[in-house]
Amino acid sequence: MPAPTPNPCRFADALPSRRRNLISLTPLIDVVFILLIFFMLASSFTDWRAIGLAQSSAESDGEPLLGAVLVDVRPDSLRISGLPVGPAELRGRVGDHLDRAADRLFVVRTGEGVSLQRAVHVMDLISAEGAERISLSGLPGQ
Amino acid sequence: MRFRARINDAARQREDGMLPMINVVFLLLIFFMLAGHLSAIDLFDIEATTTESEGPAQSQDALLLVGQYGRLALDGTDIPEQELPATLKQLAGVSPDVVLRIKADGRLAATRVVAILRQVQNAGIGSVELLAEPGSR
């Protein structure tokens, strides 16, 4: 004949029922639910990324930027140092520039009609090659 | 007395039945407390720029919000466009090492952001970060 298994609730059953009833679970659940709803509504799960912008200090003074590579962003085309390129070729040329000088400054110059999203996309292409100094600039007089 | 004891038993059984639910609710609560982070709600809706690169945002300094039509807000306060240079100068005066985070709408003209960057530079703020959501275009 198998030995009787101990009842896990035996200790709880041994407690006087008056003591068990002192704290009711209902208010606790209320509070926990309110906390849960608060945290569900107030929490944000967006993982923001920061794109560091190098400031081309000479830009406002009108001085030339020595050694910087100019990337022109237009609504339908891209130019690097004046040469029209596609996105893949842009990455290749950026890589070539970085091979020669790893801390090269890239100035992304946006023209009229270019959205910020497109400019950031071009900056993504440049930083994907390992460029660390990227600056955002506009055409003179804008 | 026996009737009262029977009511107590029924109440206890009902509460015991709720225990698994309370466990789940507690787990959810702990998850939301640990996994999410509390932050102030933006003053107006923006469709944030998306990026495929770069690391997570580090600083928790000043935040400049730029809406689709150029509406501006600095740290949750609406600021008229003409008051932006004065506000930025004041910010740079209070904390010279401030890192200004700019959260701009992706549909905004890039030239508008460049104009704001120029004002930030003229105000003497040295570091600027452009905030973007991860994801492809």
Interface residues (C-beta under 8 A of the other chain):
Chain A: S17 R20 N21 S24 L25 T26 L28 I29 V32 F33 L35 L36 F39 M40 A42 S43 S44 F45 T46 D47 W48 R49 A50 I51 G52 L53 Q55 S57 E59 S60 V73 T110 G111 E112 G113 V114 S115 L116 Q117 R118 A119 V120 H121 M123 D124 S127 A128 L136 S137 G138 L139 Q142
Chain B: A5 N8 A11 R12 E15 M18 L19 M21 I22 V25 F26 L28 L29 F32 M33 A35 G36 H37 L38 S39 T49 T50 T51 E52 S53 E54 G55 P56 A57 Q58 S59 R101 K103 A104 D105 G106 R107 L108 A109 A110 T111 R112 V113 V114 A115 L117 R118 Q121 N122 G126 S127 V128 E129 L130 L131 A132 E133 P134 R137
